[in-house]
Structures are given as structure tokens and as C-alpha cells.
Amino acid sequence: MSEFKGLLMGMFIIAILYVLDRYLPKWFGAIPGIAFLLLMVYIIFTKDQSLLTKLTLLIVGEAILNGIWLEALGDRKKKASKEIEKMKAKDISRKNNTF
């Protein structure tokens, strides 16, 4: 049950990070990645496990966190471009209506 609880906690944290990355400033997405890196450096020097396991966890964790951040940035860019297109369409329709 402990492994399942850990998996649920990880999924919950990822969901929270995804939502926060979508609505907070762009630079916020770098904070979890930096915090995870510092945590892993601490674990590498203090825990007695194989270095390969720790480095694998570091690489996979950073890939997931940065993937979430980059996806949120891409979603923001798409949303902004859609809004710009809507504004351009409204401007064109206003110009056509004034003649």
C-alpha cells in the first residue's frame, strides 16, 4: 500500500505543478526543477545507495518537471496566438463595417 500511496502523492504533485505552471508567471516553472536538483544533490552526497540509481532518478525527475514546464509554455503561446487572431479578426470586421 505504501508504494501506491507514494504513486498517488507523486501524481498529485505533478497535477499541482501543471496547474500552477499554466496560471503563474513563466519563470515559476523553473523553481520546482531547481528545488529537485538541489534535493537530489543533497541525497547523492548523504544517502548510501548506488550512484547509478540516484543519477537515473535525477535525470528522469528533471525530464518530467521540465517537460511539464515546456508543455505549459507551449499551451500559453498557443492561447496567446489564438487571442491575437481573434483580435485581428475583430479589427478587420470593424474596418469593413465602417465603409
Biopython code that builds the backbone (N, CA, C, O; Angstrom):
import numpy as np
from Bio.PDB.StructureBuilder import StructureBuilder

atoms = [
    (1, "MET", "N", (0.825, -1.196, 0.000)),
    (1, "MET", "CA", (0.000, 0.000, 0.000)),
    (1, "MET", "C", (0.863, 1.252, 0.000)),
    (1, "MET", "O", (0.451, 2.287, -0.524)),
    (2, "SER", "N", (2.054, 1.171, 0.580)),
    (2, "SER", "CA", (2.930, 2.325, 0.663)),
    (2, "SER", "C", (3.376, 2.784, -0.723)),
    (2, "SER", "O", (3.464, 3.987, -0.969)),
    (3, "GLU", "N", (3.661, 1.847, -1.639)),
    (3, "GLU", "CA", (4.064, 2.202, -2.997)),
    (3, "GLU", "C", (2.924, 2.904, -3.724)),
    (3, "GLU", "O", (3.152, 3.867, -4.456)),
    (4, "PHE", "N", (1.703, 2.427, -3.527)),
    (4, "PHE", "CA", (0.543, 3.048, -4.149)),
    (4, "PHE", "C", (0.332, 4.449, -3.617)),
    (4, "PHE", "O", (0.004, 5.364, -4.371)),
    (5, "LYS", "N", (0.519, 4.618, -2.324)),
    (5, "LYS", "CA", (0.371, 5.931, -1.701)),
    (5, "LYS", "C", (1.425, 6.899, -2.256)),
    (5, "LYS", "O", (1.124, 8.063, -2.523)),
    (6, "GLY", "N", (2.644, 6.421, -2.424)),
    (6, "GLY", "CA", (3.702, 7.253, -2.993)),
    (6, "GLY", "C", (3.410, 7.632, -4.434)),
    (6, "GLY", "O", (3.677, 8.759, -4.848)),
    (7, "LEU", "N", (2.858, 6.690, -5.204)),
    (7, "LEU", "CA", (2.491, 6.967, -6.585)),
    (7, "LEU", "C", (1.390, 8.012, -6.662)),
    (7, "LEU", "O", (1.451, 8.931, -7.479)),
    (8, "LEU", "N", (0.384, 7.868, -5.806)),
    (8, "LEU", "CA", (-0.694, 8.860, -5.774)),
    (8, "LEU", "C", (-0.176, 10.238, -5.379)),
    (8, "LEU", "O", (-0.594, 11.248, -5.946)),
    (9, "MET", "N", (0.729, 10.280, -4.411)),
    (9, "MET", "CA", (1.296, 11.552, -3.983)),
    (9, "MET", "C", (2.093, 12.192, -5.121)),
    (9, "MET", "O", (2.010, 13.402, -5.330)),
    (10, "GLY", "N", (2.861, 11.390, -5.854)),
    (10, "GLY", "CA", (3.611, 11.909, -6.992)),
    (10, "GLY", "C", (2.698, 12.447, -8.080)),
    (10, "GLY", "O", (2.958, 13.512, -8.640)),
    (11, "MET", "N", (1.628, 11.718, -8.383)),
    (11, "MET", "CA", (0.674, 12.185, -9.393)),
    (11, "MET", "C", (-0.015, 13.464, -8.945)),
    (11, "MET", "O", (-0.267, 14.351, -9.761)),
    (12, "PHE", "N", (-0.318, 13.568, -7.668)),
    (12, "PHE", "CA", (-0.947, 14.769, -7.124)),
    (12, "PHE", "C", (-0.007, 15.967, -7.253)),
    (12, "PHE", "O", (-0.439, 17.053, -7.642)),
    (13, "ILE", "N", (1.257, 15.781, -6.933)),
    (13, "ILE", "CA", (2.232, 16.864, -7.030)),
    (13, "ILE", "C", (2.409, 17.297, -8.483)),
    (13, "ILE", "O", (2.495, 18.492, -8.765)),
    (14, "ILE", "N", (2.463, 16.344, -9.401)),
    (14, "ILE", "CA", (2.599, 16.675, -10.821)),
    (14, "ILE", "C", (1.379, 17.453, -11.309)),
    (14, "ILE", "O", (1.522, 18.404, -12.077)),
    (15, "ALA", "N", (0.194, 17.065, -10.876)),
    (15, "ALA", "CA", (-1.020, 17.786, -11.274)),
    (15, "ALA", "C", (-0.998, 19.219, -10.753)),
    (15, "ALA", "O", (-1.363, 20.151, -11.470)),
    (16, "ILE", "N", (-0.573, 19.391, -9.515)),
    (16, "ILE", "CA", (-0.484, 20.740, -8.950)),
    (16, "ILE", "C", (0.526, 21.580, -9.721)),
    (16, "ILE", "O", (0.256, 22.738, -10.039)),
    (17, "LEU", "N", (1.684, 21.009, -10.023)),
    (17, "LEU", "CA", (2.699, 21.743, -10.782)),
    (17, "LEU", "C", (2.190, 22.130, -12.163)),
    (17, "LEU", "O", (2.470, 23.229, -12.641)),
    (18, "TYR", "N", (1.454, 21.249, -12.801)),
    (18, "TYR", "CA", (0.917, 21.552, -14.125)),
    (18, "TYR", "C", (-0.047, 22.731, -14.061)),
    (18, "TYR", "O", (0.021, 23.642, -14.887)),
    (19, "VAL", "N", (-0.934, 22.711, -13.090)),
    (19, "VAL", "CA", (-1.914, 23.801, -12.956)),
    (19, "VAL", "C", (-1.201, 25.110, -12.613)),
    (19, "VAL", "O", (-1.522, 26.154, -13.180)),
    (20, "LEU", "N", (-0.243, 25.063, -11.697)),
    (20, "LEU", "CA", (0.478, 26.278, -11.332)),
    (20, "LEU", "C", (1.283, 26.835, -12.504)),
    (20, "LEU", "O", (1.353, 28.051, -12.682)),
    (21, "ASP", "N", (1.885, 25.964, -13.296)),
    (21, "ASP", "CA", (2.657, 26.424, -14.453)),
    (21, "ASP", "C", (1.776, 27.098, -15.490)),
    (21, "ASP", "O", (2.231, 27.982, -16.216)),
    (22, "ARG", "N", (0.527, 26.688, -15.560)),
    (22, "ARG", "CA", (-0.379, 27.303, -16.541)),
    (22, "ARG", "C", (-0.802, 28.701, -16.128)),
    (22, "ARG", "O", (-1.031, 29.547, -16.993)),
    (23, "TYR", "N", (-0.913, 28.972, -14.829)),
    (23, "TYR", "CA", (-1.512, 30.225, -14.396)),
    (23, "TYR", "C", (-0.562, 31.193, -13.702)),
    (23, "TYR", "O", (-0.883, 32.375, -13.574)),
    (24, "LEU", "N", (0.575, 30.733, -13.260)),
    (24, "LEU", "CA", (1.550, 31.630, -12.632)),
    (24, "LEU", "C", (2.523, 32.136, -13.693)),
    (24, "LEU", "O", (2.517, 31.643, -14.821)),
    (25, "PRO", "N", (3.357, 33.116, -13.346)),
    (25, "PRO", "CA", (4.312, 33.645, -14.334)),
    (25, "PRO", "C", (5.199, 32.550, -14.922)),
    (25, "PRO", "O", (5.382, 31.487, -14.330)),
    (26, "LYS", "N", (5.743, 32.841, -16.103)),
    (26, "LYS", "CA", (6.538, 31.849, -16.838)),
    (26, "LYS", "C", (7.741, 31.358, -16.044)),
    (26, "LYS", "O", (8.089, 30.180, -16.122)),
    (27, "TRP", "N", (8.369, 32.224, -15.297)),
    (27, "TRP", "CA", (9.585, 31.864, -14.572)),
    (27, "TRP", "C", (9.314, 30.895, -13.430)),
    (27, "TRP", "O", (10.242, 30.249, -12.945)),
    (28, "PHE", "N", (8.073, 30.779, -12.992)),
    (28, "PHE", "CA", (7.748, 29.906, -11.867)),
    (28, "PHE", "C", (8.079, 28.441, -12.149)),
    (28, "PHE", "O", (8.424, 27.696, -11.233)),
    (29, "GLY", "N", (7.977, 28.032, -13.400)),
    (29, "GLY", "CA", (8.226, 26.644, -13.754)),
    (29, "GLY", "C", (9.653, 26.191, -13.495)),
    (29, "GLY", "O", (9.915, 24.992, -13.396)),
    (30, "ALA", "N", (10.575, 27.133, -13.386)),
    (30, "ALA", "CA", (11.977, 26.782, -13.121)),
    (30, "ALA", "C", (12.200, 26.434, -11.647)),
    (30, "ALA", "O", (13.139, 25.704, -11.328)),
    (31, "ILE", "N", (11.378, 26.928, -10.768)),
    (31, "ILE", "CA", (11.583, 26.724, -9.329)),
    (31, "ILE", "C", (11.512, 25.250, -8.926)),
    (31, "ILE", "O", (12.407, 24.790, -8.216)),
    (32, "PRO", "N", (10.483, 24.471, -9.346)),
    (32, "PRO", "CA", (10.476, 23.047, -8.967)),
    (32, "PRO", "C", (11.677, 22.281, -9.501)),
    (32, "PRO", "O", (12.200, 21.403, -8.815)),
    (33, "GLY", "N", (12.120, 22.595, -10.708)),
    (33, "GLY", "CA", (13.287, 21.920, -11.272)),
    (33, "GLY", "C", (14.549, 22.196, -10.472)),
    (33, "GLY", "O", (15.341, 21.288, -10.221)),
    (34, "ILE", "N", (14.737, 23.444, -10.073)),
    (34, "ILE", "CA", (15.909, 23.816, -9.272)),
    (34, "ILE", "C", (15.836, 23.164, -7.892)),
    (34, "ILE", "O", (16.835, 22.649, -7.390)),
    (35, "ALA", "N", (14.650, 23.189, -7.284)),
    (35, "ALA", "CA", (14.481, 22.571, -5.967)),
    (35, "ALA", "C", (14.750, 21.065, -6.031)),
    (35, "ALA", "O", (15.384, 20.510, -5.133)),
    (36, "PHE", "N", (14.275, 20.410, -7.081)),
    (36, "PHE", "CA", (14.509, 18.972, -7.236)),
    (36, "PHE", "C", (15.992, 18.687, -7.434)),
    (36, "PHE", "O", (16.522, 17.723, -6.881)),
    (37, "LEU", "N", (16.657, 19.520, -8.217)),
    (37, "LEU", "CA", (18.095, 19.345, -8.436)),
    (37, "LEU", "C", (18.855, 19.468, -7.124)),
    (37, "LEU", "O", (19.732, 18.653, -6.835)),
    (38, "LEU", "N", (18.527, 20.478, -6.329)),
    (38, "LEU", "CA", (19.201, 20.654, -5.037)),
    (38, "LEU", "C", (18.918, 19.483, -4.095)),
    (38, "LEU", "O", (19.813, 19.024, -3.386)),
    (39, "LEU", "N", (17.686, 19.007, -4.089)),
    (39, "LEU", "CA", (17.337, 17.848, -3.266)),
    (39, "LEU", "C", (18.127, 16.619, -3.691)),
    (39, "LEU", "O", (18.639, 15.882, -2.848)),
    (40, "MET", "N", (18.227, 16.398, -4.993)),
    (40, "MET", "CA", (18.960, 15.226, -5.478)),
    (40, "MET", "C", (20.458, 15.334, -5.191)),
    (40, "MET", "O", (21.097, 14.327, -4.886)),
    (41, "VAL", "N", (21.024, 16.528, -5.281)),
    (41, "VAL", "CA", (22.436, 16.699, -4.934)),
    (41, "VAL", "C", (22.644, 16.372, -3.462)),
    (41, "VAL", "O", (23.621, 15.717, -3.100)),
    (42, "TYR", "N", (21.729, 16.824, -2.617)),
    (42, "TYR", "CA", (21.797, 16.507, -1.191)),
    (42, "TYR", "C", (21.719, 14.990, -0.972)),
    (42, "TYR", "O", (22.499, 14.429, -0.202)),
    (43, "ILE", "N", (20.777, 14.335, -1.654)),
    (43, "ILE", "CA", (20.610, 12.889, -1.499)),
    (43, "ILE", "C", (21.832, 12.139, -2.015)),
    (43, "ILE", "O", (22.251, 11.150, -1.413)),
    (44, "ILE", "N", (22.404, 12.598, -3.120)),
    (44, "ILE", "CA", (23.583, 11.923, -3.682)),
    (44, "ILE", "C", (24.724, 11.905, -2.677)),
    (44, "ILE", "O", (25.436, 10.908, -2.559)),
    (45, "PHE", "N", (24.901, 13.002, -1.954)),
    (45, "PHE", "CA", (26.023, 13.073, -1.020)),
    (45, "PHE", "C", (25.724, 12.501, 0.359)),
    (45, "PHE", "O", (26.660, 12.211, 1.105)),
    (46, "THR", "N", (24.465, 12.327, 0.725)),
    (46, "THR", "CA", (24.157, 11.877, 2.082)),
    (46, "THR", "C", (23.626, 10.449, 2.183)),
    (46, "THR", "O", (23.858, 9.794, 3.199)),
    (47, "LYS", "N", (22.932, 9.947, 1.182)),
    (47, "LYS", "CA", (22.325, 8.612, 1.253)),
    (47, "LYS", "C", (23.282, 7.566, 0.705)),
    (47, "LYS", "O", (24.118, 7.844, -0.155)),
    (48, "ASP", "N", (23.136, 6.363, 1.224)),
    (48, "ASP", "CA", (24.002, 5.270, 0.811)),
    (48, "ASP", "C", (23.240, 4.350, -0.147)),
    (48, "ASP", "O", (22.735, 3.299, 0.245)),
    (49, "GLN", "N", (23.172, 4.770, -1.406)),
    (49, "GLN", "CA", (22.571, 3.971, -2.468)),
    (49, "GLN", "C", (23.524, 4.017, -3.659)),
    (49, "GLN", "O", (24.519, 4.741, -3.643)),
    (50, "SER", "N", (23.212, 3.247, -4.676)),
    (50, "SER", "CA", (24.098, 3.255, -5.843)),
    (50, "SER", "C", (23.985, 4.590, -6.578)),
    (50, "SER", "O", (22.906, 5.176, -6.670)),
    (51, "LEU", "N", (25.088, 5.045, -7.083)),
    (51, "LEU", "CA", (25.134, 6.319, -7.794)),
    (51, "LEU", "C", (24.304, 6.257, -9.074)),
    (51, "LEU", "O", (23.680, 7.248, -9.454)),
    (52, "LEU", "N", (24.290, 5.123, -9.728)),
    (52, "LEU", "CA", (23.513, 4.969, -10.960)),
    (52, "LEU", "C", (22.024, 5.165, -10.694)),
    (52, "LEU", "O", (21.339, 5.807, -11.490)),
    (53, "THR", "N", (21.521, 4.632, -9.609)),
    (53, "THR", "CA", (20.113, 4.789, -9.248)),
    (53, "THR", "C", (19.786, 6.256, -9.003)),
    (53, "THR", "O", (18.765, 6.763, -9.469)),
    (54, "LYS", "N", (20.654, 6.923, -8.277)),
    (54, "LYS", "CA", (20.424, 8.336, -7.967)),
    (54, "LYS", "C", (20.472, 9.197, -9.225)),
    (54, "LYS", "O", (19.642, 10.089, -9.397)),
    (55, "LEU", "N", (21.432, 8.937, -10.099)),
    (55, "LEU", "CA", (21.529, 9.720, -11.329)),
    (55, "LEU", "C", (20.349, 9.455, -12.258)),
    (55, "LEU", "O", (19.868, 10.370, -12.927)),
    (56, "THR", "N", (19.886, 8.220, -12.303)),
    (56, "THR", "CA", (18.710, 7.895, -13.112)),
    (56, "THR", "C", (17.492, 8.646, -12.595)),
    (56, "THR", "O", (16.738, 9.224, -13.378)),
    (57, "LEU", "N", (17.299, 8.641, -11.289)),
    (57, "LEU", "CA", (16.191, 9.368, -10.690)),
    (57, "LEU", "C", (16.306, 10.860, -10.978)),
    (57, "LEU", "O", (15.304, 11.511, -11.274)),
    (58, "LEU", "N", (17.507, 11.405, -10.897)),
    (58, "LEU", "CA", (17.734, 12.818, -11.183)),
    (58, "LEU", "C", (17.365, 13.147, -12.624)),
    (58, "LEU", "O", (16.670, 14.132, -12.872)),
    (59, "ILE", "N", (17.814, 12.348, -13.563)),
    (59, "ILE", "CA", (17.552, 12.619, -14.980)),
    (59, "ILE", "C", (16.070, 12.477, -15.306)),
    (59, "ILE", "O", (15.497, 13.330, -15.984)),
    (60, "VAL", "N", (15.452, 11.409, -14.826)),
    (60, "VAL", "CA", (14.034, 11.191, -15.101)),
    (60, "VAL", "C", (13.183, 12.277, -14.438)),
    (60, "VAL", "O", (12.256, 12.800, -15.057)),
    (61, "GLY", "N", (13.489, 12.614, -13.198)),
    (61, "GLY", "CA", (12.738, 13.649, -12.494)),
    (61, "GLY", "C", (12.841, 15.003, -13.172)),
    (61, "GLY", "O", (11.836, 15.693, -13.343)),
    (62, "GLU", "N", (14.044, 15.384, -13.556)),
    (62, "GLU", "CA", (14.230, 16.664, -14.240)),
    (62, "GLU", "C", (13.532, 16.661, -15.591)),
    (62, "GLU", "O", (12.963, 17.675, -15.995)),
    (63, "ALA", "N", (13.568, 15.544, -16.288)),
    (63, "ALA", "CA", (12.891, 15.456, -17.588)),
    (63, "ALA", "C", (11.384, 15.646, -17.427)),
    (63, "ALA", "O", (10.751, 16.335, -18.228)),
    (64, "ILE", "N", (10.820, 15.041, -16.403)),
    (64, "ILE", "CA", (9.379, 15.188, -16.161)),
    (64, "ILE", "C", (9.039, 16.623, -15.794)),
    (64, "ILE", "O", (8.113, 17.202, -16.360)),
    (65, "LEU", "N", (9.780, 17.206, -14.848)),
    (65, "LEU", "CA", (9.491, 18.576, -14.422)),
    (65, "LEU", "C", (9.662, 19.572, -15.566)),
    (65, "LEU", "O", (8.819, 20.448, -15.761)),
    (66, "ASN", "N", (10.747, 19.440, -16.320)),
    (66, "ASN", "CA", (10.957, 20.360, -17.435)),
    (66, "ASN", "C", (9.967, 20.116, -18.565)),
    (66, "ASN", "O", (9.589, 21.054, -19.267)),
    (67, "GLY", "N", (9.544, 18.877, -18.750)),
    (67, "GLY", "CA", (8.520, 18.584, -19.746)),
    (67, "GLY", "C", (7.196, 19.249, -19.413)),
    (67, "GLY", "O", (6.528, 19.793, -20.292)),
    (68, "ILE", "N", (6.822, 19.205, -18.152)),
    (68, "ILE", "CA", (5.592, 19.874, -17.714)),
    (68, "ILE", "C", (5.701, 21.370, -17.960)),
    (68, "ILE", "O", (4.763, 21.994, -18.457)),
    (69, "TRP", "N", (6.850, 21.945, -17.611)),
    (69, "TRP", "CA", (7.057, 23.379, -17.772)),
    (69, "TRP", "C", (7.003, 23.777, -19.250)),
    (69, "TRP", "O", (6.344, 24.756, -19.602)),
    (70, "LEU", "N", (7.682, 23.036, -20.102)),
    (70, "LEU", "CA", (7.698, 23.366, -21.524)),
    (70, "LEU", "C", (6.327, 23.186, -22.162)),
    (70, "LEU", "O", (5.945, 23.954, -23.045)),
    (71, "GLU", "N", (5.590, 22.179, -21.720)),
    (71, "GLU", "CA", (4.236, 21.988, -22.243)),
    (71, "GLU", "C", (3.331, 23.149, -21.852)),
    (71, "GLU", "O", (2.534, 23.621, -22.663)),
    (72, "ALA", "N", (3.453, 23.607, -20.619)),
    (72, "ALA", "CA", (2.650, 24.743, -20.168)),
    (72, "ALA", "C", (3.024, 26.007, -20.946)),
    (72, "ALA", "O", (2.148, 26.797, -21.296)),
    (73, "LEU", "N", (4.309, 26.201, -21.215)),
    (73, "LEU", "CA", (4.729, 27.359, -22.012)),
    (73, "LEU", "C", (4.170, 27.282, -23.430)),
    (73, "LEU", "O", (3.739, 28.293, -23.985)),
    (74, "GLY", "N", (4.175, 26.093, -24.013)),
    (74, "GLY", "CA", (3.599, 25.911, -25.350)),
    (74, "GLY", "C", (2.106, 26.186, -25.364)),
    (74, "GLY", "O", (1.593, 26.805, -26.296)),
    (75, "ASP", "N", (1.409, 25.727, -24.333)),
    (75, "ASP", "CA", (-0.030, 25.990, -24.238)),
    (75, "ASP", "C", (-0.306, 27.480, -24.122)),
    (75, "ASP", "O", (-1.246, 27.987, -24.735)),
    (76, "ARG", "N", (0.504, 28.183, -23.344)),
    (76, "ARG", "CA", (0.339, 29.630, -23.215)),
    (76, "ARG", "C", (0.553, 30.328, -24.552)),
    (76, "ARG", "O", (-0.185, 31.248, -24.904)),
    (77, "LYS", "N", (1.565, 29.889, -25.296)),
    (77, "LYS", "CA", (1.861, 30.507, -26.584)),
    (77, "LYS", "C", (0.710, 30.281, -27.566)),
    (77, "LYS", "O", (0.333, 31.197, -28.296)),
    (78, "LYS", "N", (0.148, 29.061, -27.588)),
    (78, "LYS", "CA", (-0.981, 28.768, -28.457)),
    (78, "LYS", "C", (-2.190, 29.620, -28.094)),
    (78, "LYS", "O", (-2.883, 30.140, -28.968)),
    (79, "LYS", "N", (-2.436, 29.755, -26.791)),
    (79, "LYS", "CA", (-3.575, 30.537, -26.333)),
    (79, "LYS", "C", (-3.407, 32.011, -26.721)),
    (79, "LYS", "O", (-4.361, 32.656, -27.155)),
    (80, "ALA", "N", (-2.199, 32.534, -26.563)),
    (80, "ALA", "CA", (-1.944, 33.927, -26.917)),
    (80, "ALA", "C", (-2.104, 34.144, -28.418)),
    (80, "ALA", "O", (-2.655, 35.161, -28.839)),
    (81, "SER", "N", (-1.631, 33.206, -29.224)),
    (81, "SER", "CA", (-1.768, 33.374, -30.675)),
    (81, "SER", "C", (-3.234, 33.298, -31.100)),
    (81, "SER", "O", (-3.646, 34.011, -32.015)),
    (82, "LYS", "N", (-4.017, 32.453, -30.456)),
    (82, "LYS", "CA", (-5.449, 32.389, -30.763)),
    (82, "LYS", "C", (-6.136, 33.704, -30.412)),
    (82, "LYS", "O", (-6.985, 34.185, -31.162)),
    (83, "GLU", "N", (-5.770, 34.283, -29.273)),
    (83, "GLU", "CA", (-6.361, 35.553, -28.872)),
    (83, "GLU", "C", (-5.970, 36.661, -29.839)),
    (83, "GLU", "O", (-6.790, 37.522, -30.158)),
    (84, "ILE", "N", (-4.728, 36.648, -30.310)),
    (84, "ILE", "CA", (-4.288, 37.657, -31.279)),
    (84, "ILE", "C", (-5.063, 37.512, -32.587)),
    (84, "ILE", "O", (-5.466, 38.510, -33.185)),
    (85, "GLU", "N", (-5.269, 36.278, -33.029)),
    (85, "GLU", "CA", (-6.039, 36.039, -34.247)),
    (85, "GLU", "C", (-7.476, 36.541, -34.094)),
    (85, "GLU", "O", (-8.031, 37.124, -35.025)),
    (86, "LYS", "N", (-8.074, 36.320, -32.935)),
    (86, "LYS", "CA", (-9.438, 36.812, -32.694)),
    (86, "LYS", "C", (-9.472, 38.326, -32.727)),
    (86, "LYS", "O", (-10.396, 38.915, -33.289)),
    (87, "MET", "N", (-8.468, 38.969, -32.127)),
    (87, "MET", "CA", (-8.418, 40.427, -32.125)),
    (87, "MET", "C", (-8.239, 40.965, -33.547)),
    (87, "MET", "O", (-8.857, 41.965, -33.913)),
    (88, "LYS", "N", (-7.399, 40.308, -34.346)),
    (88, "LYS", "CA", (-7.215, 40.726, -35.734)),
    (88, "LYS", "C", (-8.509, 40.582, -36.518)),
    (88, "LYS", "O", (-8.850, 41.446, -37.327)),
    (89, "ALA", "N", (-9.223, 39.501, -36.282)),
    (89, "ALA", "CA", (-10.493, 39.283, -36.976)),
    (89, "ALA", "C", (-11.509, 40.357, -36.598)),
    (89, "ALA", "O", (-12.256, 40.830, -37.454)),
    (90, "LYS", "N", (-11.542, 40.740, -35.335)),
    (90, "LYS", "CA", (-12.462, 41.798, -34.913)),
    (90, "LYS", "C", (-12.078, 43.126, -35.538)),
    (90, "LYS", "O", (-12.950, 43.889, -35.954)),
    (91, "ASP", "N", (-10.783, 43.415, -35.610)),
    (91, "ASP", "CA", (-10.333, 44.660, -36.227)),
    (91, "ASP", "C", (-10.709, 44.705, -37.698)),
    (91, "ASP", "O", (-11.147, 45.742, -38.195)),
    (92, "ILE", "N", (-10.543, 43.595, -38.396)),
    (92, "ILE", "CA", (-10.892, 43.544, -39.816)),
    (92, "ILE", "C", (-12.383, 43.737, -39.998)),
    (92, "ILE", "O", (-12.811, 44.454, -40.902)),
    (93, "SER", "N", (-13.181, 43.103, -39.148)),
    (93, "SER", "CA", (-14.637, 43.243, -39.277)),
    (93, "SER", "C", (-15.086, 44.661, -38.961)),
    (93, "SER", "O", (-16.037, 45.142, -39.579)),
    (94, "ARG", "N", (-14.455, 45.336, -38.043)),
    (94, "ARG", "CA", (-14.782, 46.727, -37.727)),
    (94, "ARG", "C", (-14.433, 47.647, -38.887)),
    (94, "ARG", "O", (-15.180, 48.575, -39.197)),
    (95, "LYS", "N", (-13.290, 47.388, -39.530)),
    (95, "LYS", "CA", (-12.891, 48.208, -40.671)),
    (95, "LYS", "C", (-13.853, 48.016, -41.816)),
    (95, "LYS", "O", (-14.169, 48.980, -42.514)),
    (96, "ASN", "N", (-14.329, 46.806, -42.034)),
    (96, "ASN", "CA", (-15.269, 46.546, -43.117)),
    (96, "ASN", "C", (-16.630, 47.158, -42.835)),
    (96, "ASN", "O", (-17.326, 47.549, -43.773)),
    (97, "ASN", "N", (-17.030, 47.255, -41.578)),
    (97, "ASN", "CA", (-18.323, 47.819, -41.218)),
    (97, "ASN", "C", (-18.344, 49.332, -41.284)),
    (97, "ASN", "O", (-19.424, 49.912, -41.404)),
    (98, "THR", "N", (-17.217, 49.991, -41.211)),
    (98, "THR", "CA", (-17.206, 51.450, -41.212)),
    (98, "THR", "C", (-17.348, 52.012, -42.602)),
    (98, "THR", "O", (-17.710, 53.181, -42.736)),
    (99, "PHE", "N", (-17.083, 51.250, -43.648)),
    (99, "PHE", "CA", (-17.198, 51.775, -45.012)),
    (99, "PHE", "C", (-18.586, 51.719, -45.485)),
    (99, "PHE", "O", (-18.870, 52.120, -46.613)),
]
sb = StructureBuilder()
sb.init_structure("model")
sb.init_model(0)
sb.init_chain("A")
sb.init_seg("    ")
for serial, (resi, resn, name, xyz) in enumerate(atoms, 1):
    if name == "N":
        sb.init_residue(resn, " ", resi, " ")
    sb.init_atom(name, np.array(xyz, "f"), 0.0, 1.0, " ", f" {name:<3s}", serial, name[0])
structure = sb.get_structure()
